Structures are given as C-alpha cells and as structure tokens.
Amino acid sequence: MRPDTCPEVCFKSDNRSRGLIRGDDITRPPMRLTLKVLDVTLAICQLEPGSEVEEWSDGTGIFSVMRTDDEVTVVCSEELVPEGVHCSKGWKCIRLVGHFEFSEVGILSQLALPLAGASVPIFVMSTFNTDYIMVRKQDLQKATEALRMAGHDIQ
C-alpha cells in the first residue's frame, strides 16, 4: 500500500518530525532512503552465555557479537559457522546507505512497516553509523519490491 493512500498509519511529510503519525497529514515518506543489498549470505547463531567466538572471525565482512546474561548471538558469513553451532542460515543483508544521527526518529519504522505489510520477517542490527536489515534469502525479492513501493531506492 502506498503511504499517500494509507488511512490509519501515516508518514508526516515535513523534515522536522521523521516519525509516524495518525491523521490527515499524509503525502509521502519523510525521507527517501537508499539501501544496498550486500553480496553476502549470513547466519544468525545462538550460543550459551559466556561462549567464546573470536576465533570465528576472519577479519573481513560482517561479524557481530551480542552478549547478554541469557545468550551470545553471532551474525556472520554462513561459511564461518563451525559445525554443530545452533544457527539459522540463509539471511541476506540490506544496508542503509549513509550515516544517521541518534536524534533521527522513525528510520527503521520506514523499512519495518512495508516489510511487515509484505509478510517479510526481519532481523535488525545497528552500528554507530547505520542500520542493517536481514531478510531470508527466499524473501529478498519480495522485500526489495516492498521497499521500492514504499519509495526507497535499492542498489
């Protein structure tokens, strides 16, 4: 569904507020995001708390470790995953091109809402500068079509 025809959840059209609003102030997404589909297939792995993973990294590409009291999550190229590790393979990565300030509001919602509308599951990671959306390989075409229809540029 195009943002200018959406009756319930709508985008504010000025640059002061980049979040979602409800009401009649509906024209278009507040910003046209540029996205790049990366040439990598990722795995999302779950390990026990305290697990060591540093030896997995080959020093290139995407490699992310999130440690909590409950688990360790690793996102990396699926070729790097050791045998026997609990993981979900076959994820494609879409990077938001550019750097975004922490004060900017609604960036991820502009991507998550069209993807949810297209029934595309996502896994999201952020760095200091930007965000990464992972979609299953079999959903990549549906995801890029939904994002284009929402007004975003895909490289």
C-alpha positions as CSV (number, residue, x, y, z in Angstrom):
1,M,0.0,0.0,0.0
2,R,1.4,3.4,-0.9
3,P,1.9,5.8,2.1
4,D,-0.3,8.5,0.4
5,T,-3.3,6.2,0.5
6,C,-2.8,4.7,4.0
7,P,-5.8,5.8,6.1
8,E,-4.5,4.7,9.6
9,V,-0.7,4.7,10.0
10,C,0.8,7.6,8.0
11,F,4.0,9.4,7.4
12,K,4.4,13.1,8.4
13,S,5.7,14.9,5.3
14,D,7.9,17.6,6.8
15,N,11.5,17.1,7.8
16,R,11.1,18.2,11.4
17,S,9.4,15.0,12.5
18,R,10.6,11.9,10.9
19,G,8.3,9.6,12.8
20,L,4.9,8.0,12.0
21,I,1.7,9.9,12.8
22,R,-2.0,9.3,12.5
23,G,-4.3,11.7,10.8
24,D,-4.8,13.6,7.6
25,D,-1.2,15.0,7.1
26,I,-0.4,12.2,4.6
27,T,1.6,12.8,1.4
28,R,4.8,10.6,1.3
29,P,7.5,9.1,3.4
30,P,9.5,11.9,5.1
31,M,12.8,10.7,3.6
32,R,13.7,8.5,0.6
33,L,16.2,6.0,2.0
34,T,18.9,4.5,-0.1
35,L,19.5,0.8,0.6
36,K,22.2,-1.6,-0.7
37,V,21.8,-5.3,-0.8
38,L,25.1,-6.8,0.2
39,D,26.7,-9.7,-1.6
40,V,26.9,-12.0,1.4
41,T,24.7,-14.7,2.9
42,L,24.7,-14.6,6.7
43,A,23.9,-16.9,9.6
44,I,22.4,-15.8,12.9
45,C,23.8,-18.1,15.6
46,Q,22.8,-18.6,19.3
47,L,25.4,-19.8,21.8
48,E,25.4,-20.3,25.5
49,P,26.2,-17.4,27.8
50,G,30.0,-16.8,28.1
51,S,30.8,-18.7,24.8
52,E,34.0,-17.6,23.0
53,V,33.7,-16.7,19.3
54,E,36.7,-14.6,18.5
55,E,38.4,-17.4,16.5
56,W,35.4,-17.5,14.1
57,S,36.2,-14.1,12.6
58,D,38.5,-14.0,9.6
59,G,38.8,-10.2,9.9
60,T,36.6,-9.3,6.9
61,G,33.0,-8.7,6.2
62,I,30.1,-8.5,8.7
63,F,30.8,-10.1,12.1
64,S,28.7,-9.1,15.1
65,V,28.6,-10.5,18.6
66,M,25.9,-9.6,21.1
67,R,26.4,-10.9,24.7
68,T,23.7,-10.9,27.3
69,D,23.2,-12.8,30.5
70,D,21.0,-15.2,28.7
71,E,22.9,-15.9,25.4
72,V,25.5,-14.9,22.9
73,T,24.3,-14.1,19.4
74,V,26.7,-14.1,16.5
75,V,25.9,-12.8,13.0
76,C,28.5,-13.7,10.4
77,S,29.0,-15.1,6.9
78,E,27.5,-18.6,7.0
79,E,30.8,-20.1,5.8
80,L,32.4,-19.1,9.1
81,V,30.0,-21.0,11.4
82,P,31.6,-24.0,13.0
83,E,30.0,-27.4,12.7
84,G,27.3,-28.1,15.3
85,V,26.5,-24.5,16.2
86,H,22.8,-23.7,16.6
87,C,22.0,-21.2,13.9
88,S,19.7,-20.0,11.2
89,K,21.4,-19.8,7.8
90,G,20.4,-18.1,4.5
91,W,19.9,-14.5,5.5
92,K,20.6,-11.7,3.0
93,C,21.7,-8.3,4.3
94,I,20.3,-4.8,3.3
95,R,22.4,-1.9,4.5
96,L,21.0,1.7,4.9
97,V,23.4,3.8,2.9
98,G,24.7,6.9,4.8
99,H,25.2,7.9,8.4
100,F,22.3,8.6,10.7
101,E,22.3,10.7,13.8
102,F,21.0,9.2,17.0
103,S,18.4,12.0,17.1
104,E,16.7,10.9,13.9
105,V,13.4,9.3,14.6
106,G,11.5,6.7,12.6
107,I,14.2,5.5,10.3
108,L,13.8,1.7,11.0
109,S,10.0,2.0,11.1
110,Q,10.1,3.3,7.5
111,L,11.6,-0.1,6.5
112,A,10.0,-2.4,9.0
113,L,6.4,-1.3,8.2
114,P,6.5,-2.1,4.5
115,L,8.3,-5.3,5.2
116,A,5.7,-6.3,7.8
117,G,3.0,-5.4,5.3
118,A,4.6,-7.8,2.8
119,S,4.9,-10.5,5.5
120,V,8.7,-10.5,5.4
121,P,10.4,-11.5,8.7
122,I,13.4,-9.4,9.6
123,F,16.4,-9.4,11.9
124,V,17.9,-6.0,12.6
125,M,21.4,-4.9,13.6
126,S,22.8,-1.4,14.1
127,T,26.3,0.1,14.1
128,F,27.2,3.6,15.3
129,N,26.6,5.0,11.8
130,T,23.8,3.0,10.2
131,D,21.4,0.0,10.3
132,Y,21.3,-3.4,8.7
133,I,18.1,-5.4,7.9
134,M,18.4,-9.1,7.3
135,V,15.8,-11.0,5.4
136,R,15.6,-14.6,4.5
137,K,17.2,-15.4,1.1
138,Q,13.8,-16.6,-0.2
139,D,12.2,-13.3,0.8
140,L,14.8,-11.0,-0.7
141,Q,12.8,-10.2,-3.9
142,K,9.6,-9.7,-2.0
143,A,11.4,-7.4,0.4
144,T,13.1,-5.2,-2.2
145,E,9.8,-4.9,-4.1
146,A,8.0,-3.8,-0.9
147,L,10.8,-1.3,-0.1
148,R,10.7,0.2,-3.6
149,M,6.9,0.5,-3.4
150,A,7.4,2.4,-0.2
151,G,9.6,4.9,-2.1
152,H,13.1,3.7,-1.2
153,D,16.0,3.3,-3.6
154,I,17.6,-0.1,-3.8
155,Q,21.2,-0.5,-5.1
